[in-house]
Amino acid sequence: MTPLAFIVSLPVRAYRLLLSPWVGHGCRFQPTCSAYSMEALEKHGAFKGTWLTVRRIFRCHPWGGEGYDPVPPKRIEQPKDHH
């Protein structure tokens, strides 16, 4: 995890440590939003990982989806052909 992604992950880590045990386990998605966030930050860094996390949280409502929703894989850029 990049240093910036680690800093961004601190509120998620605090939530998991302090609030998650009291909130309960009624998550609509697998992995949970906090686990999704940590994986997104690890795979994609601070900026895209935060964007993916925010998108996931906005989908987490009674009319949103449910089920298995993994973090998308990191896209590998193709080398550019310079002719």
Number of C-alpha atoms within 10 A of each C-alpha: 16 13 10 12 21 16 12 19 22 12 12 18 17 11 14 15 11 11 12 14 10 9 10 8 9 7 12 18 17 13 16 16 19 19 17 21 25 23 20 26 26 16 18 21 19 20 14 14 23 19 14 17 22 13 11 20 14 9 15 15 10 8 7 11 13 14 10 11 15 14 20 11 9 9 7 6 6 6 6 6 5 4 3
